[in-house]
Amino acid sequence: MKKFMLVASLVLLSGCTEMVPPGYVGVILTPAGFSDVVLQPGRHACWGRDRIILIETKEETIQEPMSILCKDDLNFKFDLNE
């Protein structure tokens, strides 16, 4: 009975909990590949050889000035937001 309790406690302690911070989402990486579940911010559990990979979800806007030169004297200047 003591061996069973020892094995059960080792199995329970082999897992981990990791925090997915705000501004990130997580996916679980298993030995077979990535899981299909997207983990929202919060605390999540992973077991055995699984790991949680964080992906940043912050959007960045890049502004690039553009100018179009036409044959006539009409030229266009504008900013392109990507």
Secondary structure, 3 states (H helix, E strand, C coil): CHHHHHHHHHHHHCCEEEEECCCEEEEEEECCEECCCCECCEEEEECCCCEEEEEECCCCCCEEEEEEECCCCCEEEEEEEC
